Amino acid sequence: MQPTNHKPLPSRKAPKALGYQEPSTFASVTAGSPAIAVMTDLRQVTAATIGAEATLSDATRTMMARNVRLLLVAAADRSVIGLITARDTQGERPIQWLHDRGGKFDDMRVSDLMIRTEDIDVLDIKDVLHAEVGNIVASLRTWGRQHALVAEQDAVDGVTRIRGIFSATQIGRQLGVAVQPFDAAVTFADIARAIAD
């Protein structure tokens, strides 16, 4: 071990009345707060991913384990080939797919219901950095979606990567609104009321 010039930090005895800090996942925001405050930044949080050949049940279990409602569908080379949401795995889409094509739910794969990359709308990180929470809520409401992906082009290799994710549920929590996970109309009505207050 090499000698260092680092000195130990000073310590003190703990007070008799000692508590502990509770984790705070979400900071409180308003409509005028910077949009970046409600974005899940994939530079700080590992992306929740799944392969296209996984079953819908696998996707649901992965979402539950990661406490998310959206998974990026990744190929073996880690490129994003689509996305799938809890609405896709647990909503009406699987029932409609089975009605149209037949088969069993247990045989359905993520690839059957995922939204393919070419059909995904993304926001540019450059725009997000100058936006407010209200802009993101307005975008989600206009699109009728629970999520928005944020893309960033790498200045070195020119590859566009998903930099972050906006979730209506997370925004609602940060605004102090109880959000219904699958009812976009209720979600946005509640969020709009919170922003107006």
Z-matrix of the N, CA and C atoms (Angstrom, degrees):
N
C 1 1.441
C 2 1.524 1 108.69
N 3 1.316 2 115.52 1 129.81
C 4 1.456 3 120.15 2 -179.56
C 5 1.523 4 110.49 3 -82.14
N 6 1.326 5 117.22 4 142.97
C 7 1.467 6 118.68 5 177.36
C 8 1.537 7 109.63 6 -67.81
N 9 1.321 8 115.64 7 145.45
C 10 1.460 9 120.50 8 178.67
C 11 1.521 10 109.58 9 -124.33
N 12 1.307 11 114.73 10 166.66
C 13 1.463 12 120.36 11 176.52
C 14 1.518 13 111.49 12 -95.76
N 15 1.342 14 116.42 13 10.66
C 16 1.450 15 119.86 14 -179.23
C 17 1.522 16 110.53 15 -75.97
N 18 1.301 17 116.06 16 134.96
C 19 1.458 18 120.94 17 178.05
C 20 1.519 19 108.86 18 -106.20
N 21 1.327 20 117.24 19 149.27
C 22 1.458 21 119.08 20 178.62
C 23 1.527 22 110.38 21 -66.92
N 24 1.325 23 115.12 22 152.03
C 25 1.460 24 120.64 23 176.92
C 26 1.525 25 109.82 24 -77.19
N 27 1.311 26 116.57 25 149.44
C 28 1.466 27 118.53 26 176.99
C 29 1.532 28 109.60 27 -71.36
N 30 1.332 29 115.96 28 150.89
C 31 1.464 30 120.07 29 177.64
C 32 1.522 31 109.01 30 -126.77
N 33 1.325 32 114.47 31 168.38
C 34 1.457 33 120.03 32 176.31
C 35 1.514 34 107.54 33 -147.00
N 36 1.322 35 116.88 34 162.97
C 37 1.453 36 121.01 35 177.96
C 38 1.523 37 109.29 36 -74.17
N 39 1.300 38 116.17 37 141.40
C 40 1.458 39 120.89 38 178.88
C 41 1.526 40 109.71 39 -68.66
N 42 1.338 41 117.06 40 145.09
C 43 1.462 42 119.31 41 176.84
C 44 1.530 43 110.55 42 -69.98
N 45 1.326 44 116.26 43 158.39
C 46 1.466 45 120.78 44 -178.93
C 47 1.534 46 110.92 45 -61.12
N 48 1.323 47 116.49 46 -41.64
C 49 1.466 48 121.03 47 177.02
C 50 1.527 49 107.41 48 -89.65
N 51 1.326 50 115.87 49 99.47
C 52 1.459 51 121.47 50 -175.49
C 53 1.523 52 109.32 51 -125.32
N 54 1.300 53 117.38 52 128.20
C 55 1.460 54 122.07 53 177.43
C 56 1.507 55 109.65 54 -111.35
N 57 1.305 56 115.37 55 -165.69
C 58 1.462 57 119.93 56 175.21
C 59 1.513 58 108.74 57 -142.92
N 60 1.305 59 115.49 58 153.71
C 61 1.457 60 122.66 59 -176.05
C 62 1.517 61 110.17 60 -80.71
N 63 1.325 62 116.83 61 133.45
C 64 1.460 63 122.41 62 173.77
C 65 1.533 64 108.04 63 -86.04
N 66 1.330 65 117.05 64 143.03
C 67 1.469 66 117.50 65 177.99
C 68 1.518 67 110.70 66 -66.65
N 69 1.303 68 115.98 67 141.21
C 70 1.452 69 121.53 68 178.14
C 71 1.518 70 107.42 69 -120.96
N 72 1.323 71 115.57 70 100.15
C 73 1.455 72 120.45 71 -176.39
C 74 1.519 73 111.50 72 -75.30
N 75 1.338 74 116.63 73 -36.17
C 76 1.451 75 120.07 74 -172.80
C 77 1.523 76 110.98 75 -123.16
N 78 1.306 77 116.80 76 127.64
C 79 1.456 78 121.67 77 174.31
C 80 1.526 79 108.55 78 -83.90
N 81 1.310 80 116.57 79 144.05
C 82 1.459 81 121.36 80 179.07
C 83 1.531 82 109.69 81 -69.93
N 84 1.333 83 115.68 82 141.42
C 85 1.464 84 120.57 83 -178.35
C 86 1.526 85 110.43 84 -136.98
N 87 1.325 86 115.18 85 171.13
C 88 1.470 87 123.10 86 172.52
C 89 1.524 88 106.98 87 -128.12
N 90 1.329 89 115.88 88 176.04
C 91 1.465 90 120.24 89 179.32
C 92 1.522 91 111.89 90 -59.93
N 93 1.336 92 116.72 91 -30.09
C 94 1.454 93 120.51 92 -178.13
C 95 1.519 94 114.74 93 -88.34
N 96 1.329 95 117.47 94 -1.00
C 97 1.466 96 120.51 95 178.76
C 98 1.526 97 109.91 96 -68.04
N 99 1.334 98 116.84 97 153.66
C 100 1.470 99 119.15 98 177.01
C 101 1.533 100 110.95 99 -58.51
N 102 1.309 101 117.14 100 136.15
C 103 1.467 102 121.99 101 -179.36
C 104 1.518 103 111.67 102 -56.83
N 105 1.303 104 116.97 103 -34.82
C 106 1.463 105 121.34 104 -177.34
C 107 1.530 106 111.11 105 -59.54
N 108 1.347 107 117.29 106 -22.87
C 109 1.466 108 121.86 107 -179.52
C 110 1.526 109 112.53 108 -68.48
N 111 1.344 110 118.09 109 -18.37
C 112 1.463 111 120.88 110 -179.65
C 113 1.530 112 112.22 111 -113.28
N 114 1.335 113 116.44 112 7.69
C 115 1.466 114 120.54 113 -179.62
C 116 1.523 115 109.94 114 -92.76
N 117 1.329 116 116.56 115 134.84
C 118 1.458 117 120.52 116 169.65
C 119 1.516 118 105.87 117 -78.23
N 120 1.328 119 116.02 118 111.78
C 121 1.459 120 122.29 119 -175.16
C 122 1.522 121 109.17 120 -89.24
N 123 1.320 122 116.86 121 115.94
C 124 1.455 123 120.79 122 -177.51
C 125 1.526 124 113.09 123 -73.76
N 126 1.308 125 116.90 124 -0.07
C 127 1.470 126 119.46 125 169.27
C 128 1.531 127 109.98 126 -81.43
N 129 1.339 128 115.99 127 -17.33
C 130 1.469 129 120.53 128 -177.79
C 131 1.523 130 113.18 129 -113.83
N 132 1.332 131 117.23 130 -21.30
C 133 1.458 132 122.65 131 -178.06
C 134 1.530 133 107.93 132 -128.18
N 135 1.306 134 116.96 133 132.68
C 136 1.462 135 120.39 134 178.99
C 137 1.524 136 110.06 135 -66.39
N 138 1.305 137 116.42 136 132.96
C 139 1.470 138 121.44 137 179.43
C 140 1.522 139 110.34 138 -62.71
N 141 1.322 140 115.19 139 141.01
C 142 1.470 141 121.31 140 174.53
C 143 1.529 142 106.80 141 -86.39
N 144 1.334 143 116.29 142 117.27
C 145 1.461 144 120.83 143 -174.93
C 146 1.525 145 110.84 144 -128.17
N 147 1.323 146 113.76 145 164.92
C 148 1.467 147 120.96 146 175.26
C 149 1.522 148 107.16 147 -154.24
N 150 1.312 149 116.75 148 156.87
C 151 1.456 150 121.66 149 177.02
C 152 1.521 151 111.13 150 -84.79
N 153 1.321 152 116.16 151 156.00
C 154 1.463 153 121.93 152 -177.27
C 155 1.522 154 112.80 153 -66.07
N 156 1.319 155 118.65 154 -26.40
C 157 1.467 156 121.44 155 -177.69
C 158 1.525 157 113.34 156 -90.01
N 159 1.322 158 118.12 157 0.06
C 160 1.470 159 120.85 158 175.58
C 161 1.519 160 109.24 159 -67.38
N 162 1.325 161 117.02 160 154.11
C 163 1.460 162 120.52 161 178.26
C 164 1.526 163 109.66 162 -77.40
N 165 1.327 164 115.67 163 162.92
C 166 1.470 165 119.35 164 175.78
C 167 1.521 166 110.47 165 -62.53
N 168 1.323 167 117.09 166 -34.54
C 169 1.471 168 120.71 167 177.15
C 170 1.520 169 110.66 168 -64.08
N 171 1.338 170 116.79 169 -40.38
C 172 1.471 171 120.66 170 176.06
C 173 1.530 172 110.00 171 -60.78
N 174 1.328 173 116.74 172 -42.06
C 175 1.460 174 121.33 173 -179.60
C 176 1.529 175 110.28 174 -62.88
N 177 1.321 176 116.50 175 -44.05
C 178 1.472 177 120.65 176 179.52
C 179 1.522 178 110.12 177 -62.91
N 180 1.331 179 117.49 178 -44.43
C 181 1.472 180 120.60 179 178.57
C 182 1.533 181 111.11 180 -62.38
N 183 1.322 182 116.79 181 -40.47
C 184 1.465 183 120.30 182 179.37
C 185 1.526 184 110.49 183 -64.09
N 186 1.345 185 116.79 184 -42.45
C 187 1.465 186 120.30 185 177.62
C 188 1.524 187 111.02 186 -60.84
N 189 1.326 188 116.02 187 -43.73
C 190 1.463 189 119.78 188 -179.83
C 191 1.523 190 110.85 189 -64.31
N 192 1.324 191 117.07 190 -42.51
C 193 1.464 192 120.84 191 -179.59
C 194 1.521 193 112.02 192 -64.47
N 195 1.330 194 116.71 193 -35.94
C 196 1.467 195 121.41 194 -178.72
C 197 1.532 196 112.89 195 -91.52
N 198 1.354 197 116.42 196 -6.26
C 199 1.463 198 122.47 197 -178.32
C 200 1.531 199 111.31 198 58.36
N 201 1.330 200 114.61 199 47.19
C 202 1.469 201 122.23 200 177.97
C 203 1.520 202 109.02 201 -132.04
N 204 1.327 203 115.90 202 167.69
C 205 1.458 204 120.75 203 177.16
C 206 1.526 205 111.19 204 -122.14
N 207 1.325 206 117.26 205 13.21
C 208 1.462 207 122.00 206 178.50
C 209 1.524 208 108.17 207 -144.60
N 210 1.325 209 115.15 208 134.34
C 211 1.463 210 121.59 209 174.53
C 212 1.521 211 108.83 210 -121.42
N 213 1.311 212 116.50 211 138.07
C 214 1.460 213 120.65 212 169.88
C 215 1.526 214 106.65 213 -80.28
N 216 1.313 215 116.44 214 133.54
C 217 1.465 216 120.57 215 177.97
C 218 1.524 217 106.40 216 -91.39
N 219 1.321 218 115.40 217 118.24
C 220 1.461 219 120.20 218 -173.35
C 221 1.525 220 111.35 219 -115.30
N 222 1.326 221 115.36 220 143.32
C 223 1.461 222 122.23 221 174.44
C 224 1.531 223 108.40 222 -83.81
N 225 1.322 224 116.25 223 174.48
C 226 1.465 225 121.21 224 -178.95
C 227 1.530 226 111.88 225 -59.03
N 228 1.346 227 117.35 226 -30.94
C 229 1.467 228 120.33 227 -179.18
C 230 1.539 229 112.15 228 -86.01
N 231 1.329 230 116.99 229 10.95
C 232 1.465 231 125.16 230 177.92
C 233 1.527 232 113.37 231 72.38
N 234 1.321 233 117.24 232 12.77
C 235 1.458 234 119.31 233 174.51
C 236 1.530 235 108.09 234 -80.51
N 237 1.321 236 115.68 235 147.55
C 238 1.458 237 120.73 236 179.67
C 239 1.524 238 108.71 237 -84.99
N 240 1.335 239 115.72 238 124.57
C 241 1.465 240 120.20 239 -179.83
C 242 1.529 241 111.46 240 -111.04
N 243 1.322 242 116.22 241 -3.37
C 244 1.455 243 119.67 242 178.59
C 245 1.507 244 111.00 243 170.71
N 246 1.337 245 114.69 244 -170.74
C 247 1.456 246 120.67 245 174.18
C 248 1.508 247 108.79 246 -145.30
N 249 1.317 248 115.37 247 157.53
C 250 1.463 249 120.98 248 176.37
C 251 1.520 250 107.71 249 -140.55
N 252 1.327 251 115.56 250 141.52
C 253 1.461 252 120.83 251 -177.76
C 254 1.523 253 110.42 252 -116.50
N 255 1.317 254 115.39 253 168.74
C 256 1.466 255 120.55 254 176.87
C 257 1.522 256 110.29 255 -61.34
N 258 1.305 257 117.11 256 -33.39
C 259 1.469 258 119.96 257 177.32
C 260 1.536 259 110.25 258 -63.21
N 261 1.332 260 116.44 259 -34.74
C 262 1.466 261 120.43 260 178.72
C 263 1.526 262 112.02 261 -70.42
N 264 1.330 263 117.17 262 -35.31
C 265 1.467 264 120.41 263 -175.31
C 266 1.519 265 112.85 264 -90.70
N 267 1.337 266 117.69 265 -25.78
C 268 1.465 267 120.01 266 -174.07
C 269 1.519 268 113.73 267 -122.03
N 270 1.294 269 118.28 268 -7.08
C 271 1.456 270 121.31 269 -177.05
C 272 1.519 271 112.42 270 -89.71
N 273 1.320 272 115.61 271 -148.18
C 274 1.464 273 121.86 272 -176.84
C 275 1.528 274 113.05 273 -79.64
N 276 1.326 275 118.24 274 -21.32
C 277 1.467 276 120.20 275 -175.33
C 278 1.527 277 113.73 276 -58.24
N 279 1.352 278 119.54 277 -45.52
C 280 1.471 279 117.49 278 178.86
C 281 1.531 280 112.54 279 -62.78
N 282 1.332 281 116.40 280 -37.96
C 283 1.466 282 120.33 281 179.68
C 284 1.526 283 110.09 282 -63.99
N 285 1.338 284 116.16 283 -45.25
C 286 1.462 285 120.53 284 178.99
C 287 1.526 286 111.00 285 -63.36
N 288 1.334 287 116.88 286 -41.85
C 289 1.466 288 121.54 287 179.65
C 290 1.530 289 110.17 288 -60.49
N 291 1.342 290 116.35 289 -46.08
C 292 1.463 291 120.17 290 179.61
C 293 1.529 292 111.09 291 -66.05
N 294 1.314 293 116.49 292 -37.75
C 295 1.465 294 120.34 293 178.17
C 296 1.533 295 110.66 294 -62.29
N 297 1.329 296 116.34 295 -42.55
C 298 1.466 297 121.67 296 -177.67
C 299 1.530 298 112.98 297 -74.23
N 300 1.338 299 117.36 298 -36.42
C 301 1.462 300 120.62 299 -170.69
C 302 1.531 301 114.42 300 -115.09
N 303 1.330 302 116.97 301 -17.25
C 304 1.458 303 119.99 302 -176.52
C 305 1.515 304 111.20 303 81.49
N 306 1.300 305 115.97 304 -179.66
C 307 1.454 306 121.15 305 179.88
C 308 1.516 307 112.11 306 104.87
N 309 1.329 308 115.48 307 -169.72
C 310 1.465 309 122.22 308 -178.32
C 311 1.522 310 109.48 309 -117.72
N 312 1.319 311 115.11 310 148.13
C 313 1.464 312 120.35 311 179.44
C 314 1.527 313 110.69 312 -57.62
N 315 1.338 314 116.92 313 -41.07
C 316 1.470 315 120.79 314 -177.14
C 317 1.520 316 113.02 315 -63.14
N 318 1.338 317 116.80 316 -19.10
C 319 1.466 318 120.45 317 -179.76
C 320 1.530 319 112.61 318 -91.58
N 321 1.334 320 116.83 319 -8.68
C 322 1.465 321 119.48 320 -177.66
C 323 1.523 322 110.73 321 -72.50
N 324 1.312 323 115.42 322 141.15
C 325 1.459 324 122.71 323 -178.96
C 326 1.526 325 110.12 324 -112.32
N 327 1.297 326 115.11 325 160.03
C 328 1.468 327 121.19 326 176.01
C 329 1.519 328 109.48 327 -54.56
N 330 1.326 329 117.61 328 -39.98
C 331 1.472 330 121.57 329 -178.89
C 332 1.525 331 112.65 330 -60.47
N 333 1.337 332 117.72 331 -23.29
C 334 1.454 333 120.90 332 -179.83
C 335 1.533 334 111.79 333 -70.34
N 336 1.313 335 118.03 334 -32.81
C 337 1.465 336 121.18 335 -173.50
C 338 1.525 337 115.35 336 -122.56
N 339 1.315 338 117.40 337 -2.31
C 340 1.473 339 118.10 338 -177.21
C 341 1.527 340 111.07 339 -67.37
N 342 1.306 341 115.09 340 154.45
C 343 1.463 342 121.62 341 173.29
C 344 1.526 343 105.69 342 -88.12
N 345 1.297 344 116.17 343 119.61
C 346 1.467 345 120.60 344 -175.19
C 347 1.530 346 111.08 345 -73.57
N 348 1.309 347 115.07 346 152.56
C 349 1.467 348 121.80 347 -175.42
C 350 1.522 349 112.52 348 -49.76
N 351 1.324 350 117.49 349 -42.70
C 352 1.466 351 119.82 350 -176.70
C 353 1.534 352 112.66 351 -67.25
N 354 1.337 353 117.77 352 -12.92
C 355 1.462 354 121.71 353 178.55
C 356 1.528 355 113.20 354 -103.81
N 357 1.325 356 116.90 355 4.59
C 358 1.468 357 121.41 356 -177.84
C 359 1.530 358 109.49 357 -93.21
N 360 1.333 359 116.05 358 128.28
C 361 1.459 360 120.98 359 172.20
C 362 1.528 361 107.82 360 -89.48
N 363 1.317 362 116.47 361 138.24
C 364 1.465 363 120.32 362 178.16
C 365 1.530 364 109.70 363 -127.18
N 366 1.310 365 114.66 364 151.74
C 367 1.457 366 121.81 365 172.23
C 368 1.518 367 107.39 366 -95.21
N 369 1.318 368 117.36 367 150.54
C 370 1.460 369 121.18 368 178.34
C 371 1.527 370 108.93 369 -90.43
N 372 1.322 371 116.56 370 134.74
C 373 1.463 372 121.26 371 -179.15
C 374 1.533 373 111.21 372 -56.83
N 375 1.329 374 117.39 373 -31.93
C 376 1.467 375 120.04 374 179.40
C 377 1.522 376 111.21 375 -62.34
N 378 1.333 377 116.84 376 -38.02
C 379 1.460 378 120.79 377 177.17
C 380 1.525 379 111.15 378 -73.16
N 381 1.327 380 116.27 379 -40.51
C 382 1.468 381 121.52 380 -178.61
C 383 1.526 382 110.86 381 -61.52
N 384 1.319 383 117.22 382 -38.43
C 385 1.470 384 120.72 383 -178.21
C 386 1.528 385 112.61 384 -64.00
N 387 1.325 386 117.11 385 -18.86
C 388 1.470 387 121.28 386 179.28
C 389 1.527 388 112.31 387 -109.55
N 390 1.326 389 117.03 388 6.99
C 391 1.469 390 121.43 389 -176.40
C 392 1.523 391 111.04 390 -100.81
N 393 1.340 392 114.33 391 167.21
C 394 1.459 393 121.75 392 176.50
C 395 1.524 394 109.02 393 -113.61
N 396 1.326 395 116.06 394 165.34
C 397 1.457 396 121.75 395 179.44
C 398 1.528 397 110.19 396 -53.45
N 399 1.330 398 117.20 397 -41.86
C 400 1.460 399 121.17 398 179.67
C 401 1.516 400 112.96 399 -57.59
N 402 1.340 401 117.83 400 -35.68
C 403 1.467 402 121.55 401 177.01
C 404 1.529 403 111.29 402 -64.50
N 405 1.321 404 116.33 403 -39.98
C 406 1.466 405 120.50 404 -179.50
C 407 1.522 406 109.87 405 -68.22
N 408 1.338 407 116.56 406 -44.43
C 409 1.467 408 120.51 407 178.42
C 410 1.528 409 109.71 408 -59.90
N 411 1.341 410 117.09 409 -43.85
C 412 1.472 411 120.75 410 179.35
C 413 1.530 412 110.46 411 -61.87
N 414 1.325 413 117.39 412 -40.30
C 415 1.470 414 121.00 413 179.17
C 416 1.514 415 110.93 414 -64.14
N 417 1.332 416 117.55 415 -48.84
C 418 1.460 417 121.49 416 -179.77
C 419 1.525 418 110.97 417 -60.91
N 420 1.342 419 116.07 418 -42.26
C 421 1.465 420 120.41 419 -179.50
C 422 1.529 421 110.27 420 -64.91
N 423 1.337 422 117.70 421 -43.74
C 424 1.464 423 121.63 422 179.38
C 425 1.523 424 111.12 423 -60.98
N 426 1.328 425 116.35 424 -41.21
C 427 1.465 426 120.73 425 -179.04
C 428 1.523 427 112.31 426 -79.36
N 429 1.351 428 117.36 427 -17.49
C 430 1.466 429 120.56 428 -175.72
C 431 1.513 430 112.10 429 68.02
N 432 1.328 431 116.03 430 35.47
C 433 1.466 432 120.73 431 -176.63
C 434 1.514 433 111.14 432 -121.27
N 435 1.319 434 114.61 433 157.14
C 436 1.461 435 121.80 434 178.14
C 437 1.537 436 111.80 435 -90.07
N 438 1.325 437 116.79 436 -18.66
C 439 1.469 438 121.16 437 -174.77
C 440 1.526 439 111.39 438 -135.55
N 441 1.326 440 114.80 439 154.53
C 442 1.464 441 121.70 440 170.46
C 443 1.520 442 107.39 441 -139.64
N 444 1.320 443 115.09 442 135.40
C 445 1.463 444 120.44 443 177.59
C 446 1.516 445 109.42 444 -95.53
N 447 1.325 446 115.26 445 145.74
C 448 1.459 447 122.13 446 179.42
C 449 1.525 448 107.91 447 -114.36
N 450 1.329 449 115.70 448 125.94
C 451 1.464 450 120.79 449 -177.53
C 452 1.528 451 110.92 450 -107.14
N 453 1.316 452 114.32 451 152.39
C 454 1.470 453 121.12 452 177.04
C 455 1.520 454 107.93 453 -141.31
N 456 1.329 455 115.68 454 131.38
C 457 1.462 456 119.86 455 177.64
C 458 1.515 457 108.95 456 -90.20
N 459 1.325 458 115.59 457 127.95
C 460 1.456 459 121.61 458 179.58
C 461 1.524 460 109.29 459 -69.53
N 462 1.319 461 116.74 460 126.38
C 463 1.460 462 121.95 461 -177.54
C 464 1.528 463 111.91 462 -67.93
N 465 1.331 464 117.71 463 -24.30
C 466 1.459 465 121.15 464 -176.67
C 467 1.522 466 111.80 465 -86.04
N 468 1.352 467 116.90 466 -55.10
C 469 1.464 468 118.81 467 -174.51
C 470 1.539 469 113.54 468 -101.85
N 471 1.344 470 117.35 469 -4.83
C 472 1.460 471 121.07 470 177.04
C 473 1.517 472 115.21 471 75.76
N 474 1.328 473 117.32 472 1.18
C 475 1.468 474 121.48 473 -179.22
C 476 1.527 475 109.52 474 -77.52
N 477 1.319 476 116.13 475 135.55
C 478 1.461 477 120.98 476 175.26
C 479 1.523 478 107.95 477 -88.97
N 480 1.332 479 115.34 478 130.00
C 481 1.462 480 121.56 479 -179.67
C 482 1.524 481 109.78 480 -127.34
N 483 1.327 482 115.63 481 153.05
C 484 1.457 483 120.06 482 173.53
C 485 1.523 484 107.09 483 -71.77
N 486 1.328 485 116.24 484 120.39
C 487 1.464 486 121.98 485 -178.81
C 488 1.518 487 111.34 486 -95.78
N 489 1.349 488 116.29 487 -32.01
C 490 1.456 489 118.34 488 -177.03
C 491 1.504 490 112.46 489 -160.94
N 492 1.328 491 114.37 490 172.95
C 493 1.459 492 121.84 491 -179.34
C 494 1.523 493 108.72 492 -136.56
N 495 1.331 494 115.90 493 134.09
C 496 1.457 495 121.47 494 170.60
C 497 1.515 496 107.55 495 -101.74
N 498 1.313 497 117.06 496 137.22
C 499 1.455 498 123.22 497 178.48
C 500 1.521 499 108.85 498 -126.62
N 501 1.331 500 116.94 499 127.98
C 502 1.463 501 120.47 500 177.78
C 503 1.523 502 110.48 501 -59.00
N 504 1.327 503 117.18 502 -36.23
C 505 1.459 504 120.86 503 179.56
C 506 1.527 505 110.67 504 -63.33
N 507 1.329 506 117.06 505 -46.32
C 508 1.458 507 120.52 506 179.92
C 509 1.519 508 110.83 507 -65.28
N 510 1.317 509 116.94 508 -42.85
C 511 1.470 510 120.10 509 178.55
C 512 1.522 511 109.55 510 -60.22
N 513 1.328 512 116.63 511 -43.68
C 514 1.460 513 120.70 512 177.85
C 515 1.519 514 111.81 513 -58.87
N 516 1.326 515 117.11 514 -44.27
C 517 1.474 516 120.61 515 178.32
C 518 1.520 517 110.72 516 -60.18
N 519 1.324 518 115.82 517 -44.57
C 520 1.459 519 119.11 518 -177.98
C 521 1.527 520 112.54 519 -69.24
N 522 1.327 521 116.30 520 -24.49
C 523 1.460 522 120.69 521 175.33
C 524 1.526 523 111.41 522 -86.12
N 525 1.348 524 116.51 523 -7.61
C 526 1.458 525 120.95 524 -179.21
C 527 1.517 526 113.26 525 82.85
N 528 1.352 527 116.78 526 29.41
C 529 1.465 528 122.25 527 -177.94
C 530 1.525 529 108.79 528 -111.47
N 531 1.344 530 116.43 529 133.38
C 532 1.465 531 120.35 530 172.74
C 533 1.521 532 107.14 531 -75.25
N 534 1.328 533 117.02 532 122.96
C 535 1.464 534 121.56 533 -172.80
C 536 1.516 535 110.99 534 -110.60
N 537 1.344 536 115.93 535 135.44
C 538 1.457 537 122.13 536 174.07
C 539 1.526 538 107.88 537 -81.98
N 540 1.342 539 118.88 538 122.49
C 541 1.456 540 119.76 539 -172.75
C 542 1.515 541 116.81 540 -62.26
N 543 1.347 542 119.60 541 -31.80
C 544 1.456 543 119.21 542 -175.07
C 545 1.520 544 113.69 543 -112.66
N 546 1.313 545 118.65 544 -6.15
C 547 1.456 546 120.36 545 -175.87
C 548 1.521 547 110.00 546 -102.15
N 549 1.326 548 115.62 547 91.74
C 550 1.465 549 120.49 548 -176.07
C 551 1.516 550 112.03 549 -60.05
N 552 1.328 551 118.39 550 -38.42
C 553 1.461 552 121.13 551 -178.22
C 554 1.522 553 110.58 552 -62.50
N 555 1.336 554 116.89 553 -46.09
C 556 1.468 555 120.61 554 178.76
C 557 1.519 556 110.15 555 -65.80
N 558 1.309 557 115.99 556 -44.35
C 559 1.463 558 120.97 557 -179.87
C 560 1.524 559 110.91 558 -54.53
N 561 1.306 560 117.40 559 -52.35
C 562 1.456 561 120.49 560 -175.78
C 563 1.521 562 112.38 561 -71.63
N 564 1.324 563 117.47 562 -31.19
C 565 1.468 564 119.72 563 176.09
C 566 1.526 565 109.36 564 -65.02
N 567 1.337 566 117.12 565 -43.27
C 568 1.467 567 121.05 566 179.03
C 569 1.521 568 111.41 567 -65.88
N 570 1.317 569 116.08 568 -42.39
C 571 1.464 570 120.08 569 -179.66
C 572 1.539 571 109.72 570 -66.33
N 573 1.327 572 116.93 571 -41.89
C 574 1.476 573 120.38 572 179.19
C 575 1.514 574 110.56 573 -60.72
N 576 1.341 575 117.57 574 -39.97
C 577 1.470 576 120.04 575 177.80
C 578 1.523 577 110.42 576 -64.25
N 579 1.339 578 116.92 577 -41.82
C 580 1.468 579 120.33 578 -179.37
C 581 1.526 580 111.21 579 -64.20
N 582 1.321 581 116.31 580 -37.89
C 583 1.473 582 120.31 581 179.67
C 584 1.520 583 110.43 582 -68.54
N 585 1.330 584 116.39 583 -35.86
C 586 1.474 585 120.39 584 -177.03
C 587 1.532 586 111.84 585 -73.05
N 588 1.343 587 117.21 586 -25.80
C 589 1.472 588 120.39 587 -178.67
C 590 1.496 589 113.28 588 -66.01
